[in-house]
Amino acid sequence: MALSDLRIVSLLSSATEIACELGLERNLVGISHECDYPVSIRALPVVSETKIDPQLSSDSIHKSVIEMIEKGLSIYRVKTELLKELKPDVILTQHQCEVCAVSPKDLEDSVRSLTKTNTVICSLSAFALDDLCKDFRKVGAVTGREKEAEDLVTRFWIQLNQVNAKAGTHLKYRPKVLALEWLDPPIIAGSWIPELITLAGADPLIVDGPKPFKKLSWEELYQQNPDKILIFPCGWSIERTIEEMKRPEVKQKLEAWPAFQSAPVIVCDGNQYFNRPGPRIADSLEILGAAIWPEKFPTKRYGFTFVT
């Protein structure tokens, strides 16, 4: 099949970004409800939807997700009829997290009904920074863009190394950073986030490497005394996060944390950057560098804000 004829449906926002970086934007015929970058893809047909109201409080969202997973239910719905109409040759999805995006399990019934039985399902699973590069190559392999994928891997690591060199690799002072990936309950970020914190010249607390995320009780959180606090709930913008932090139930709990009163609190854009395992994770490291060392990255002013 000629590349110009290849039809791709992406059910993962990071996969959409990977495809576009590989020069495949014109081959995309459908996207997920979470795909929003680059802006030029937003007019494409949306093939999935969530069963949970994203405007609920962080506590309510967490409880709803846990309840559905315990019942063996998916929190996403694939629009099967639309998927059949789009006739994809390749479907990009993920099998790392039932909460993050549509998974192969969600796709099973829909794919069975496709008239094109040779549709390829490319399932990504980034956990550490090296895994992101494996995913770049995986998308390249199923779309005939192997060279472009290798070029992307090279650019990705060059950017990471440049930020690491600028932040400083052998510092006498390395601030202790606590990264909250969810607010209520408090969940400490794992996967690639501790690696980013380390590359940014700081030391991650609680989860110190590419390991699973860790849920804490509020009492356990109160025992932590970081030098800096990062907050970037999965899938949320800066504005949505600040709105949740002002909710009385959450505000009261945060203000009972001594470190919250004394350490700099930095809210980052989890939706566009930190939680999205695509090419812009390298941009996330630059944002992190600027948040931790503003004097070293004076021109980087997007993707985060200090909260007083």
LINZI-V460644 format. One record per backbone hydrogen bond with DSSP energy under -0.5 kcal/mol. NH is the residue of the N-H (numbers start at 0). CO is the residue of the C=O. If there is no record, write none. Layout:
nh:NH co:CO
nh:NH co:CO
//
This chain:
nh:4 co:1
nh:5 co:1
nh:5 co:2
nh:7 co:5
nh:7 co:26
nh:8 co:89
nh:9 co:29
nh:10 co:8
nh:10 co:91
nh:15 co:11
nh:16 co:12
nh:17 co:13
nh:18 co:14
nh:19 co:15
nh:20 co:16
nh:21 co:17
nh:22 co:19
nh:23 co:18
nh:26 co:23
nh:27 co:23
nh:27 co:24
nh:28 co:7
nh:29 co:7
nh:30 co:44
nh:31 co:9
nh:34 co:31
nh:35 co:33
nh:40 co:37
nh:41 co:38
nh:43 co:40
nh:44 co:28
nh:46 co:30
nh:46 co:44
nh:48 co:76
nh:50 co:74
nh:55 co:52
nh:60 co:56
nh:61 co:57
nh:62 co:58
nh:63 co:59
nh:64 co:60
nh:65 co:61
nh:66 co:62
nh:67 co:63
nh:68 co:64
nh:69 co:65
nh:70 co:66
nh:71 co:68
nh:72 co:67
nh:76 co:48
nh:78 co:46
nh:79 co:77
nh:82 co:78
nh:83 co:79
nh:84 co:80
nh:85 co:81
nh:86 co:82
nh:87 co:82
nh:88 co:6
nh:89 co:6
nh:90 co:119
nh:91 co:8
nh:92 co:90
nh:92 co:121
nh:93 co:101
nh:94 co:123
nh:100 co:96
nh:101 co:10
nh:103 co:93
nh:106 co:102
nh:107 co:103
nh:107 co:104
nh:110 co:106
nh:111 co:107
nh:112 co:108
nh:112 co:109
nh:113 co:110
nh:116 co:114
nh:118 co:115
nh:119 co:88
nh:121 co:90
nh:121 co:119
nh:122 co:120
nh:123 co:92
nh:123 co:121
nh:130 co:127
nh:131 co:127
nh:132 co:128
nh:133 co:129
nh:134 co:130
nh:135 co:131
nh:136 co:132
nh:137 co:133
nh:138 co:134
nh:139 co:135
nh:140 co:136
nh:141 co:137
nh:142 co:138
nh:143 co:139
nh:144 co:139
nh:148 co:144
nh:149 co:145
nh:150 co:146
nh:151 co:147
nh:152 co:148
nh:153 co:149
nh:154 co:150
nh:155 co:151
nh:156 co:152
nh:157 co:153
nh:158 co:154
nh:159 co:155
nh:160 co:156
nh:161 co:157
nh:162 co:158
nh:163 co:159
nh:164 co:160
nh:165 co:161
nh:166 co:162
nh:167 co:163
nh:173 co:171
nh:174 co:172
nh:176 co:174
nh:176 co:202
nh:177 co:227
nh:178 co:176
nh:179 co:177
nh:179 co:229
nh:180 co:178
nh:180 co:186
nh:181 co:186
nh:186 co:181
nh:187 co:213
nh:188 co:178
nh:190 co:210
nh:192 co:189
nh:195 co:191
nh:196 co:192
nh:197 co:193
nh:198 co:194
nh:199 co:195
nh:200 co:197
nh:201 co:196
nh:202 co:174
nh:204 co:176
nh:206 co:204
nh:207 co:205
nh:210 co:208
nh:213 co:187
nh:215 co:185
nh:220 co:216
nh:221 co:217
nh:222 co:218
nh:222 co:219
nh:223 co:220
nh:226 co:175
nh:227 co:175
nh:228 co:263
nh:229 co:177
nh:230 co:265
nh:231 co:179
nh:233 co:180
nh:235 co:232
nh:240 co:236
nh:241 co:237
nh:242 co:238
nh:243 co:239
nh:244 co:240
nh:245 co:241
nh:246 co:243
nh:249 co:246
nh:250 co:246
nh:251 co:247
nh:252 co:248
nh:253 co:249
nh:254 co:250
nh:255 co:251
nh:256 co:253
nh:257 co:255
nh:259 co:256
nh:260 co:256
nh:260 co:257
nh:261 co:257
nh:262 co:258
nh:263 co:226
nh:264 co:306
nh:265 co:228
nh:265 co:263
nh:266 co:264
nh:266 co:304
nh:267 co:230
nh:267 co:265
nh:268 co:302
nh:269 co:235
nh:269 co:267
nh:270 co:235
nh:272 co:268
nh:273 co:268
nh:274 co:269
nh:275 co:272
nh:276 co:274
nh:277 co:275
nh:280 co:277
nh:281 co:278
nh:283 co:279
nh:284 co:280
nh:285 co:281
nh:286 co:282
nh:287 co:283
nh:288 co:284
nh:289 co:285
nh:290 co:286
nh:291 co:287
nh:292 co:288
nh:295 co:292
nh:296 co:292
nh:299 co:296
nh:300 co:298
nh:304 co:266
nh:306 co:264
//
